[in-house]
Amino acid sequence: MGSVEPTNSAEDLERAVALVEETGEHVSVTVDGEPAGVLLPAAELAELEHWAQRGAKAYGAVMPRPDAAPEPPPGPERQGPYVRYVHADGVRMTFTRERAVVAELRSAGELDWLELWARNGRQVYMSPKQAAAFAEFLARQPPIDERDRP
């Protein structure tokens, strides 16, 4: 996952969105060195939301929704070939190109929640034997920090 600390937010975010669109990889957005959010491909977010809703429903969890910002967010803003739409909470953003959604900015906490419940949602659709084998497989995996990187 790449990382960007926006100094000139329009140009930096434009480059980060282009990187997400080209590579399909996440890009971490930091402010003063602290994680502020994660840009990810829109298709990946759609898949995560699909499975997270099923996982949360199966276990009775409720997907947290951010509160609305005290002031209305600005309207759509062109950033190079992209148009940025800020959601009502003032944090989440959607980026489109030629009227197609290409990337989404979500808080790191929201993305962690989605990934957790998406994994649970996928497991709900497995047979008990397959779910047990998958859980055993995950337990054998080394922590991400210890995995070999190319």
Accessible surface in RSA format (square Angstrom, percent):
REM  Atomic radii and reference values for relative SASA: ProtOr
REM  Chains: A
REM  Algorithm: Lee & Richards
REM  Probe-radius: 1.40
REM  Slices: 20
REM RES _ NUM      All-atoms   Total-Side   Main-Chain    Non-polar    All polar
REM                ABS   REL    ABS   REL    ABS   REL    ABS   REL    ABS   REL
RES MET A   1   142.28  73.7  73.91  48.9  68.37 162.8  76.18  64.8  66.10  87.6
RES GLY A   2    32.31  39.8   0.00   N/A  32.31  39.8  25.57  70.2   6.74  15.1
RES SER A   3    81.96  69.3  45.42  60.6  36.54  84.2  35.72  76.1  46.24  64.8
RES VAL A   4    30.81  20.3  25.85  23.4   4.95  11.9  30.81  26.8   0.00   0.0
RES GLU A   5    71.56  41.1  57.76  43.7  13.79  32.8  32.95  63.7  38.61  31.5
RES PRO A   6    34.71  25.3  13.76  12.5  20.95  76.2  13.76  11.4  20.95 130.2
RES THR A   7   125.69  89.4  87.34  88.5  38.35  91.4  74.43 100.0  51.26  77.5
RES ASN A   8    76.84  53.0  70.92  68.5   5.92  14.3  29.42  70.8  47.42  45.8
RES SER A   9    59.29  50.1  55.24  73.7   4.05   9.3  26.20  55.8  33.10  46.4
RES ALA A  10    36.63  33.7  35.64  55.0   0.99   2.3  36.15  50.9   0.48   1.3
RES GLU A  11    95.96  55.1  94.26  71.3   1.70   4.0  28.47  55.1  67.49  55.1
RES ASP A  12    10.30   7.2  10.13  10.1   0.18   0.4   1.54   3.6   8.77   8.7
RES LEU A  13     9.38   5.2   9.33   6.7   0.05   0.1   9.33   6.6   0.05   0.1
RES GLU A  14    50.78  29.2  49.93  37.8   0.85   2.0   7.14  13.8  43.64  35.6
RES ARG A  15   149.32  62.7 142.63  72.7   6.69  15.9  75.31 102.9  74.01  44.9
RES ALA A  16     4.99   4.6   0.33   0.5   4.65  10.6   4.60   6.5   0.39   1.0
RES VAL A  17     0.19   0.1   0.19   0.2   0.00   0.0   0.19   0.2   0.00   0.0
RES ALA A  18    26.51  24.4  26.02  40.2   0.49   1.1  26.51  37.3   0.00   0.0
RES LEU A  19    77.22  43.0  75.01  53.7   2.21   5.6  76.70  53.9   0.52   1.4
RES VAL A  20     0.66   0.4   0.00   0.0   0.66   1.6   0.00   0.0   0.66   1.8
RES GLU A  21    56.87  32.6  30.94  23.4  25.92  61.7  26.61  51.5  30.26  24.7
RES GLU A  22   141.62  81.3 102.20  77.3  39.42  93.9  44.92  86.9  96.70  79.0
RES THR A  23    74.05  52.7  41.21  41.8  32.84  78.3  48.84  65.6  25.21  38.1
RES GLY A  24    40.19  49.6   0.00   N/A  40.19  49.6  23.14  63.5  17.05  38.2
RES GLU A  25    95.11  54.6  89.64  67.8   5.47  13.0  25.53  49.4  69.58  56.8
RES HIS A  26    31.11  17.0  27.87  19.4   3.24   8.3  16.98  17.5  14.13  16.4
RES VAL A  27     2.36   1.6   2.36   2.1   0.00   0.0   2.36   2.1   0.00   0.0
RES SER A  28    18.95  16.0  18.95  25.3   0.00   0.0   9.45  20.1   9.49  13.3
RES VAL A  29     8.74   5.8   8.74   7.9   0.00   0.0   8.74   7.6   0.00   0.0
RES THR A  30    19.35  13.8  19.35  19.6   0.00   0.0  15.22  20.4   4.13   6.2
RES VAL A  31    83.45  54.9  79.31  71.8   4.13  10.0  80.61  70.0   2.83   7.7
RES ASP A  32   126.75  88.8  99.11  98.7  27.64  65.3  35.61  83.8  91.14  90.9
RES GLY A  33    55.59  68.5   0.00   N/A  55.59  68.5  30.46  83.6  25.12  56.3
RES GLU A  34   117.50  67.5 117.08  88.6   0.42   1.0  45.39  87.8  72.12  58.9
RES PRO A  35    93.79  68.4  70.80  64.5  22.99  83.6  70.80  58.5  22.99 142.9
RES ALA A  36    46.20  42.5  24.58  37.9  21.61  49.2  32.27  45.4  13.92  36.9
RES GLY A  37     1.78   2.2   0.00   N/A   1.78   2.2   1.43   3.9   0.35   0.8
RES VAL A  38     9.65   6.3   9.65   8.7   0.00   0.0   9.65   8.4   0.00   0.0
RES LEU A  39     0.00   0.0   0.00   0.0   0.00   0.0   0.00   0.0   0.00   0.0
RES LEU A  40     0.00   0.0   0.00   0.0   0.00   0.0   0.00   0.0   0.00   0.0
RES PRO A  41    22.27  16.2  22.27  20.3   0.00   0.0  22.27  18.4   0.00   0.0
RES ALA A  42    16.05  14.8  11.59  17.9   4.47  10.2  11.87  16.7   4.18  11.1
RES ALA A  43    81.46  74.9  65.38 100.9  16.08  36.6  72.78 102.5   8.68  23.0
RES GLU A  44    55.46  31.8  50.84  38.5   4.62  11.0  27.30  52.8  28.16  23.0
RES LEU A  45     5.57   3.1   5.57   4.0   0.00   0.0   5.57   3.9   0.00   0.0
RES ALA A  46    60.38  55.5  50.56  78.0   9.82  22.3  55.07  77.6   5.30  14.0
RES GLU A  47    88.00  50.5  81.19  61.4   6.81  16.2  26.35  51.0  61.65  50.3
RES LEU A  48    12.10   6.7  12.10   8.7   0.00   0.0  12.10   8.5   0.00   0.0
RES GLU A  49    39.35  22.6  39.35  29.8   0.00   0.0   6.13  11.9  33.22  27.1
RES HIS A  50    74.99  41.0  70.02  48.7   4.97  12.7  44.76  46.1  30.23  35.2
RES TRP A  51    58.84  23.6  58.84  28.5   0.00   0.0  48.44  25.8  10.40  16.9
RES ALA A  52     0.00   0.0   0.00   0.0   0.00   0.0   0.00   0.0   0.00   0.0
RES GLN A  53    95.41  53.4  87.54  64.0   7.87  18.7  28.17  60.0  67.23  51.0
RES ARG A  54    83.94  35.2  79.53  40.5   4.41  10.5  18.11  24.7  65.83  39.9
RES GLY A  55     0.00   0.0   0.00   N/A   0.00   0.0   0.00   0.0   0.00   0.0
RES ALA A  56     4.69   4.3   4.69   7.2   0.00   0.0   4.69   6.6   0.00   0.0
RES LYS A  57   175.27  85.5 152.98  93.9  22.28  53.1 103.76  93.4  71.51  76.2
RES ALA A  58    58.00  53.3  15.27  23.6  42.73  97.2  27.31  38.5  30.69  81.3
RES TYR A  59   132.04  61.6  98.71  56.2  33.33  86.7  74.67  56.1  57.37  70.7
RES GLY A  60    63.79  78.7   0.00   N/A  63.79  78.7  35.34  97.0  28.46  63.7
RES ALA A  61    31.35  28.8  13.08  20.2  18.27  41.6  21.48  30.2   9.87  26.1
RES VAL A  62   128.62  84.6 110.75 100.3  17.87  43.1 113.59  98.7  15.03  40.8
RES MET A  63    31.51  16.3  19.81  13.1  11.69  27.8  15.96  13.6  15.55  20.6
RES PRO A  64    71.92  52.4  59.95  54.7  11.96  43.5  69.87  57.7   2.05  12.7
RES ARG A  65   126.15  53.0 100.49  51.2  25.65  61.1  60.08  82.1  66.07  40.0
RES PRO A  66    60.43  44.0  32.04  29.2  28.39 103.2  43.67  36.1  16.76 104.2
RES ASP A  67   127.10  89.0 111.45 110.9  15.65  37.0  35.52  83.6  91.58  91.3
RES ALA A  68    76.60  70.4  50.59  78.1  26.01  59.2  52.13  73.4  24.47  64.8
RES ALA A  69    30.07  27.7  13.60  21.0  16.47  37.5  17.36  24.4  12.71  33.7
RES PRO A  70   141.15 102.9  98.21  89.5  42.94 156.1 111.42  92.0  29.72 184.7
RES GLU A  71   131.45  75.5 128.02  96.9   3.43   8.2  41.41  80.1  90.04  73.5
RES PRO A  72   122.59  89.3  99.35  90.6  23.24  84.5 105.62  87.2  16.97 105.4
RES PRO A  73    42.99  31.3  23.76  21.7  19.23  69.9  28.38  23.4  14.61  90.8
RES PRO A  74    82.75  60.3  64.86  59.1  17.89  65.0  77.28  63.8   5.47  34.0
RES GLY A  75    47.37  58.4   0.00   N/A  47.37  58.4  30.63  84.1  16.74  37.5
RES PRO A  76    89.89  65.5  64.51  58.8  25.38  92.3  64.51  53.3  25.38 157.7
RES GLU A  77    69.92  40.1  66.10  50.0   3.82   9.1  29.16  56.4  40.76  33.3
RES ARG A  78   160.79  67.5 135.30  69.0  25.48  60.7  64.10  87.6  96.68  58.6
RES GLN A  79     5.60   3.1   1.34   1.0   4.26  10.1   4.65   9.9   0.95   0.7
RES GLY A  80    40.39  49.8   0.00   N/A  40.39  49.8  26.25  72.0  14.14  31.7
RES PRO A  81    68.24  49.7  53.62  48.9  14.62  53.2  63.69  52.6   4.55  28.3
RES TYR A  82     7.42   3.5   7.42   4.2   0.00   0.0   1.04   0.8   6.39   7.9
RES VAL A  83    25.67  16.9  25.67  23.2   0.00   0.0  25.67  22.3   0.00   0.0
RES ARG A  84    27.44  11.5  27.29  13.9   0.15   0.4   0.00   0.0  27.44  16.6
RES TYR A  85    92.64  43.3  91.48  52.0   1.16   3.0  57.96  43.6  34.69  42.8
RES VAL A  86    22.06  14.5   6.87   6.2  15.18  36.6   7.11   6.2  14.95  40.5
RES HIS A  87    51.81  28.3  43.93  30.5   7.88  20.2  37.20  38.3  14.61  17.0
RES ALA A  88    62.52  57.5  54.01  83.3   8.51  19.4  54.73  77.1   7.79  20.6
RES ASP A  89    12.96   9.1   2.83   2.8  10.13  24.0   2.62   6.2  10.34  10.3
RES GLY A  90    34.82  42.9   0.00   N/A  34.82  42.9  11.98  32.9  22.84  51.2
RES VAL A  91    74.54  49.0  70.39  63.7   4.15  10.0  73.67  64.0   0.87   2.4
RES ARG A  92    33.39  14.0  33.39  17.0   0.00   0.0   2.46   3.4  30.93  18.7
RES MET A  93    27.24  14.1  27.24  18.0   0.00   0.0  27.24  23.2   0.00   0.0
RES THR A  94    16.33  11.6  16.33  16.6   0.00   0.0  13.08  17.6   3.26   4.9
RES PHE A  95     0.78   0.4   0.78   0.5   0.00   0.0   0.78   0.5   0.00   0.0
RES THR A  96    14.47  10.3  14.47  14.7   0.00   0.0  10.97  14.7   3.50   5.3
RES ARG A  97    82.19  34.5  79.11  40.3   3.08   7.3  12.97  17.7  69.23  42.0
RES GLU A  98   149.50  85.8 113.34  85.7  36.16  86.1  53.08 102.7  96.42  78.7
RES ARG A  99   235.81  99.0 197.96 100.9  37.85  90.1  81.82 111.8 153.99  93.3
RES ALA A 100    54.39  50.0  48.90  75.5   5.49  12.5  54.39  76.6   0.00   0.0
RES VAL A 101    75.25  49.5  52.96  47.9  22.29  53.7  52.96  46.0  22.29  60.5
RES VAL A 102    23.84  15.7  14.37  13.0   9.48  22.8  18.50  16.1   5.34  14.5
RES ALA A 103     0.00   0.0   0.00   0.0   0.00   0.0   0.00   0.0   0.00   0.0
RES GLU A 104    15.99   9.2  15.99  12.1   0.00   0.0   0.37   0.7  15.62  12.8
RES LEU A 105    13.74   7.7  13.74   9.8   0.00   0.0  13.74   9.6   0.00   0.0
RES ARG A 106    10.25   4.3   9.96   5.1   0.29   0.7   0.29   0.4   9.96   6.0
RES SER A 107    36.15  30.5  36.04  48.1   0.11   0.3  25.92  55.2  10.23  14.3
RES ALA A 108    35.62  32.8  33.08  51.0   2.54   5.8  33.79  47.6   1.84   4.9
RES GLY A 109    49.64  61.2   0.00   N/A  49.64  61.2  37.44 102.7  12.21  27.3
RES GLU A 110    18.33  10.5  11.79   8.9   6.54  15.6  14.43  27.9   3.90   3.2
RES LEU A 111     7.98   4.4   7.98   5.7   0.00   0.0   7.98   5.6   0.00   0.0
RES ASP A 112    90.63  63.5  84.81  84.4   5.82  13.8  27.70  65.2  62.93  62.8
RES TRP A 113    44.27  17.8  38.75  18.8   5.52  13.0  32.53  17.3  11.74  19.1
RES LEU A 114     0.00   0.0   0.00   0.0   0.00   0.0   0.00   0.0   0.00   0.0
RES GLU A 115    67.69  38.9  63.68  48.2   4.01   9.5  24.16  46.7  43.53  35.5
RES LEU A 116    74.06  41.2  72.22  51.7   1.84   4.6  73.29  51.5   0.77   2.1
RES TRP A 117    37.99  15.2  37.99  18.4   0.00   0.0  34.54  18.4   3.46   5.6
RES ALA A 118     0.01   0.0   0.01   0.0   0.00   0.0   0.01   0.0   0.00   0.0
RES ARG A 119    97.02  40.7  96.88  49.4   0.14   0.3  22.85  31.2  74.17  45.0
RES ASN A 120    26.29  18.1  26.29  25.4   0.00   0.0   0.53   1.3  25.76  24.9
RES GLY A 121     0.00   0.0   0.00   N/A   0.00   0.0   0.00   0.0   0.00   0.0
RES ARG A 122    84.66  35.5  81.07  41.3   3.59   8.5  42.21  57.7  42.45  25.7
RES GLN A 123    37.37  20.9  32.66  23.9   4.71  11.2   7.27  15.5  30.10  22.8
RES VAL A 124    67.28  44.3  39.40  35.7  27.87  67.2  47.78  41.5  19.50  52.9
RES TYR A 125   138.31  64.6 102.95  58.6  35.36  92.0  81.20  61.0  57.11  70.4
RES MET A 126    41.93  21.7  27.63  18.3  14.30  34.0  29.31  24.9  12.62  16.7
RES SER A 127    58.63  49.5  46.95  62.7  11.68  26.9  45.80  97.5  12.83  18.0
RES PRO A 128   119.68  87.2 107.39  97.9  12.30  44.7 114.84  94.8   4.85  30.1
RES LYS A 129   176.80  86.3 166.90 102.4   9.90  23.6 116.44 104.8  60.36  64.3
RES GLN A 130   103.82  58.1  97.63  71.4   6.19  14.7  31.47  67.0  72.35  54.9
RES ALA A 131    27.18  25.0  25.41  39.2   1.77   4.0  25.47  35.9   1.71   4.5
RES ALA A 132    64.21  59.0  51.07  78.8  13.14  29.9  59.69  84.1   4.52  12.0
RES ALA A 133    59.86  55.0  49.55  76.5  10.31  23.5  55.03  77.5   4.83  12.8
RES PHE A 134    61.52  30.8  56.92  35.3   4.60  12.0  61.37  37.2   0.15   0.4
RES ALA A 135    53.57  49.3  46.26  71.4   7.31  16.6  48.52  68.3   5.05  13.4
RES GLU A 136   105.71  60.7  98.63  74.6   7.07  16.8  35.07  67.8  70.63  57.7
RES PHE A 137    91.27  45.7  91.27  56.5   0.00   0.0  91.27  55.3   0.00   0.0
RES LEU A 138    66.73  37.2  55.27  39.5  11.46  28.8  55.44  38.9  11.28  30.4
RES ALA A 139    87.67  80.6  47.99  74.1  39.68  90.3  60.76  85.6  26.90  71.3
RES ARG A 140   152.78  64.1 122.08  62.2  30.70  73.1  69.78  95.4  82.99  50.3
RES GLN A 141    61.92  34.6  45.43  33.2  16.49  39.3   8.22  17.5  53.70  40.7
RES PRO A 142    58.94  43.0  51.41  46.9   7.52  27.4  57.65  47.6   1.29   8.0
RES PRO A 143    81.80  59.6  69.41  63.3  12.38  45.0  81.70  67.5   0.09   0.6
RES ILE A 144   112.40  64.0 108.05  80.5   4.35  10.5 108.05  77.8   4.35  11.8
RES ASP A 145   132.10  92.5 102.40 101.9  29.70  70.2  31.59  74.4 100.51 100.2
RES GLU A 146   123.21  70.7  94.49  71.5  28.72  68.4  39.93  77.2  83.28  68.0
RES ARG A 147   108.71  45.6  97.38  49.6  11.32  27.0  38.91  53.2  69.80  42.3
RES ASP A 148   146.49 102.6 116.99 116.4  29.50  69.8  40.60  95.6 105.89 105.6
RES ARG A 149   166.54  69.9 135.60  69.1  30.94  73.7  61.51  84.1 105.04  63.7
RES PRO A 150   182.44 133.0 108.29  98.7  74.15 269.5 148.34 122.5  34.10 211.9
END  Absolute sums over single chains surface
CHAIN  1 A     9479.2       7523.2       1956.0       5485.4       3993.7
END  Absolute sums over all chains
TOTAL          9479.2       7523.2       1956.0       5485.4       3993.7
